[in-house]
Amino acid sequence: MNCFRYGDSVNGVSTWTAVRWNGYFGWVSDYHLSDYGSMEPC
């Protein structure tokens, strides 16, 4: 799943991308992603 949703702002960025890694699922602020996260809304 690579989609985004709006959430709390991190340094002015309020989008979060859903990520799966090594069997885990979570949300990462797009501020921390080098490609600014997903362009597909959830």
PAMI-760097 format. One record per atom (N, C-alpha, C, O, CB): x, y, z; residue in one letter; residue number from 1; atom name. Coordinates in nm, 4 decimals. Glycine has a CB too. Layout:
<rs>
X_Y_Z_a_NUM_CA;
...
</rs>
This chain:
<rs>
0.0854_-0.1176_0.0000_m_1_N;
0.0000_0.0000_0.0000_m_1_CA;
0.0891_0.1226_0.0000_m_1_C;
0.1682_0.1420_0.0923_m_1_O;
-0.0967_0.0005_0.1221_m_1_CB;
0.0776_0.2023_-0.0985_n_2_N;
0.1478_0.3302_-0.1037_n_2_CA;
0.0463_0.4375_-0.1364_n_2_C;
0.0198_0.4675_-0.2528_n_2_O;
0.2636_0.3284_-0.2084_n_2_CB;
-0.0097_0.4944_-0.0319_c_3_N;
-0.1050_0.6027_-0.0480_c_3_CA;
-0.0807_0.7014_0.0654_c_3_C;
-0.0060_0.6721_0.1588_c_3_O;
-0.2530_0.5502_-0.0482_c_3_CB;
-0.1436_0.8184_0.0573_f_4_N;
-0.1216_0.9182_0.1605_f_4_CA;
-0.2526_0.9633_0.2219_f_4_C;
-0.3601_0.9425_0.1658_f_4_O;
-0.0470_1.0372_0.1040_f_4_CB;
-0.2414_1.0253_0.3382_r_5_N;
-0.3533_1.0917_0.4032_r_5_CA;
-0.2986_1.2156_0.4745_r_5_C;
-0.1778_1.2303_0.4930_r_5_O;
-0.4271_0.9952_0.5036_r_5_CB;
-0.3891_1.3029_0.5133_y_6_N;
-0.3501_1.4235_0.5855_y_6_CA;
-0.3513_1.3963_0.7350_y_6_C;
-0.4360_1.3224_0.7850_y_6_O;
-0.4437_1.5411_0.5510_y_6_CB;
-0.2581_1.4557_0.8049_g_7_N;
-0.2481_1.4362_0.9494_g_7_CA;
-0.1753_1.5533_1.0136_g_7_C;
-0.1749_1.6645_0.9609_g_7_O;
-0.1759_1.3044_0.9816_g_7_CB;
-0.1145_1.5270_1.1266_d_8_N;
-0.0415_1.6311_1.1984_d_8_CA;
0.0725_1.6860_1.1130_d_8_C;
0.1358_1.6117_1.0381_d_8_O;
0.0131_1.5766_1.3311_d_8_CB;
0.0979_1.8129_1.1242_s_9_N;
0.2036_1.8779_1.0482_s_9_CA;
0.3403_1.8508_1.1116_s_9_C;
0.3568_1.8620_1.2331_s_9_O;
0.1777_2.0290_1.0391_s_9_CB;
0.4367_1.8155_1.0286_v_10_N;
0.5759_1.7991_1.0708_v_10_CA;
0.6580_1.8982_0.9898_v_10_C;
0.6781_1.8795_0.8698_v_10_O;
0.6271_1.6503_1.0504_v_10_CB;
0.7052_2.0031_1.0553_n_11_N;
0.7820_2.1096_0.9881_n_11_CA;
0.7102_2.1624_0.8646_n_11_C;
0.7734_2.1863_0.7617_n_11_O;
0.9203_2.0583_0.9485_n_11_CB;
0.5793_2.1806_0.8739_g_12_N;
0.5002_2.2385_0.7658_g_12_CA;
0.4454_2.1393_0.6654_g_12_C;
0.3736_2.1792_0.5738_g_12_O;
0.5813_2.3368_0.6944_g_12_CB;
0.4769_2.0107_0.6794_v_13_N;
0.4289_1.9074_0.5874_v_13_CA;
0.3215_1.8261_0.6602_v_13_C;
0.3483_1.7668_0.7647_v_13_O;
0.5470_1.8148_0.5378_v_13_CB;
0.2003_1.8236_0.6049_s_14_N;
0.0891_1.7580_0.6752_s_14_CA;
0.0387_1.6321_0.6054_s_14_C;
-0.0712_1.5852_0.6349_s_14_O;
-0.0252_1.8547_0.6906_s_14_CB;
0.1173_1.5769_0.5135_t_15_N;
0.0787_1.4509_0.4498_t_15_CA;
0.1630_1.3372_0.5050_t_15_C;
0.2801_1.3544_0.5386_t_15_O;
0.0939_1.4598_0.2962_t_15_CB;
0.0998_1.2198_0.5136_w_16_N;
0.1625_1.0990_0.5671_w_16_CA;
0.1424_0.9863_0.4674_w_16_C;
0.0333_0.9716_0.4124_w_16_O;
0.1037_1.0611_0.7068_w_16_CB;
0.2458_0.9064_0.4431_t_17_N;
0.2394_0.7948_0.3491_t_17_CA;
0.2350_0.6623_0.4237_t_17_C;
0.3107_0.6394_0.5181_t_17_O;
0.3593_0.7980_0.2533_t_17_CB;
0.1440_0.5750_0.3788_a_18_N;
0.1341_0.4399_0.4355_a_18_CA;
0.2504_0.3574_0.3835_a_18_C;
0.2793_0.3581_0.2638_a_18_O;
-0.0027_0.3722_0.3995_a_18_CB;
0.3166_0.2869_0.4728_v_19_N;
0.4316_0.2052_0.4327_v_19_CA;
0.4220_0.0658_0.4932_v_19_C;
0.3706_0.0472_0.6035_v_19_O;
0.5636_0.2725_0.4752_v_19_CB;
0.4725_-0.0307_0.4188_r_20_N;
0.4891_-0.1672_0.4681_r_20_CA;
0.6364_-0.2002_0.4546_r_20_C;
0.6975_-0.1759_0.3505_r_20_O;
0.3986_-0.2705_0.3896_r_20_CB;
0.6930_-0.2562_0.5612_w_21_N;
0.8336_-0.2927_0.5587_w_21_CA;
0.8550_-0.4105_0.6508_w_21_C;
0.8211_-0.4053_0.7690_w_21_O;
0.9231_-0.1739_0.5994_w_21_CB;
0.9104_-0.5149_0.5975_n_22_N;
0.9508_-0.6312_0.6761_n_22_CA;
0.8355_-0.6862_0.7615_n_22_C;
0.8553_-0.7271_0.8759_n_22_O;
1.0687_-0.5946_0.7657_n_22_CB;
0.7150_-0.6862_0.7033_g_23_N;
0.5990_-0.7386_0.7740_g_23_CA;
0.5282_-0.6388_0.8633_g_23_C;
0.4277_-0.6733_0.9255_g_23_O;
0.6398_-0.8534_0.8550_g_23_CB;
0.5774_-0.5162_0.8717_y_24_N;
0.5166_-0.4129_0.9549_y_24_CA;
0.4407_-0.3136_0.8681_y_24_C;
0.4734_-0.2945_0.7510_y_24_O;
0.6235_-0.3404_1.0385_y_24_CB;
0.3396_-0.2510_0.9262_f_25_N;
0.2639_-0.1456_0.8587_f_25_CA;
0.2642_-0.0222_0.9473_f_25_C;
0.2529_-0.0324_1.0694_f_25_O;
0.1177_-0.1913_0.8271_f_25_CB;
0.2773_0.0950_0.8848_g_26_N;
0.2724_0.2191_0.9619_g_26_CA;
0.2619_0.3389_0.8704_g_26_C;
0.2508_0.3258_0.7485_g_26_O;
0.3951_0.2322_1.0510_g_26_CB;
0.2656_0.4546_0.9309_w_27_N;
0.2578_0.5812_0.8583_w_27_CA;
0.3854_0.6598_0.8832_w_27_C;
0.4359_0.6641_0.9954_w_27_O;
0.1327_0.6636_0.9012_w_27_CB;
0.4379_0.7227_0.7767_v_28_N;
0.5587_0.8041_0.7874_v_28_CA;
0.5270_0.9420_0.7314_v_28_C;
0.4691_0.9549_0.6235_v_28_O;
0.6794_0.7383_0.7116_v_28_CB;
0.5654_1.0445_0.8059_s_29_N;
0.5457_1.1807_0.7565_s_29_CA;
0.6250_1.1986_0.6270_s_29_C;
0.7409_1.1581_0.6175_s_29_O;
0.5893_1.2860_0.8634_s_29_CB;
0.5607_1.2596_0.5278_d_30_N;
0.6283_1.2832_0.4000_d_30_CA;
0.7488_1.3760_0.4162_d_30_C;
0.8351_1.3806_0.3285_d_30_O;
0.5303_1.3424_0.2987_d_30_CB;
0.7556_1.4482_0.5244_y_31_N;
0.8715_1.5326_0.5527_y_31_CA;
0.9988_1.4483_0.5596_y_31_C;
1.1065_1.4949_0.5221_y_31_O;
0.8511_1.6099_0.6845_y_31_CB;
0.9866_1.3251_0.6074_h_32_N;
1.1033_1.2382_0.6260_h_32_CA;
1.1365_1.1543_0.5029_h_32_C;
1.2348_1.0802_0.5046_h_32_O;
1.0802_1.1469_0.7433_h_32_CB;
1.0570_1.1641_0.3960_l_33_N;
1.0794_1.0825_0.2766_l_33_CA;
1.1453_1.1650_0.1671_l_33_C;
1.1004_1.2754_0.1363_l_33_O;
0.9471_1.0230_0.2258_l_33_CB;
1.2517_1.1113_0.1085_s_34_N;
1.3273_1.1860_0.0077_s_34_CA;
1.2460_1.2145_-0.1178_s_34_C;
1.2726_1.3124_-0.1875_s_34_O;
1.4520_1.1101_-0.0295_s_34_CB;
1.1452_1.1284_-0.1484_d_35_N;
1.0637_1.1510_-0.2685_d_35_CA;
0.9294_1.2160_-0.2358_d_35_C;
0.8406_1.2211_-0.3209_d_35_O;
1.0403_1.0191_-0.3412_d_35_CB;
0.9143_1.2653_-0.1135_y_36_N;
0.7934_1.3328_-0.0656_y_36_CA;
0.6723_1.2442_-0.0615_y_36_C;
0.5602_1.2949_-0.0567_y_36_O;
0.7637_1.4500_-0.1506_y_36_CB;
0.6899_1.1130_-0.0632_g_37_N;
0.5808_1.0186_-0.0418_g_37_CA;
0.4922_0.9947_-0.1618_g_37_C;
0.5231_1.0336_-0.2744_g_37_O;
0.4976_1.0652_0.0689_g_37_CB;
0.3815_0.9297_-0.1339_s_38_N;
0.2883_0.8879_-0.2372_s_38_CA;
0.2069_1.0044_-0.2919_s_38_C;
0.1836_1.1033_-0.2225_s_38_O;
0.1958_0.7820_-0.1831_s_38_CB;
0.1643_0.9916_-0.4166_m_39_N;
0.0772_1.0908_-0.4795_m_39_CA;
-0.0674_1.0402_-0.4847_m_39_C;
-0.1563_1.1125_-0.5297_m_39_O;
0.1274_1.1241_-0.6216_m_39_CB;
-0.0915_0.9168_-0.4391_e_40_N;
-0.2234_0.8527_-0.4441_e_40_CA;
-0.2926_0.8636_-0.3082_e_40_C;
-0.2413_0.8124_-0.2087_e_40_O;
-0.2105_0.7040_-0.4862_e_40_CB;
-0.4088_0.9300_-0.3031_p_41_N;
-0.4795_0.9357_-0.1734_p_41_CA;
-0.5334_0.7993_-0.1328_p_41_C;
-0.5650_0.7163_-0.2180_p_41_O;
-0.5950_1.0366_-0.1797_p_41_CB;
-0.5436_0.7767_-0.0027_c_42_N;
-0.5975_0.6505_0.0491_c_42_CA;
-0.7494_0.6521_0.0464_c_42_C;
-0.8129_0.5544_0.0862_c_42_O;
-0.5476_0.6247_0.1922_c_42_CB;
</rs>
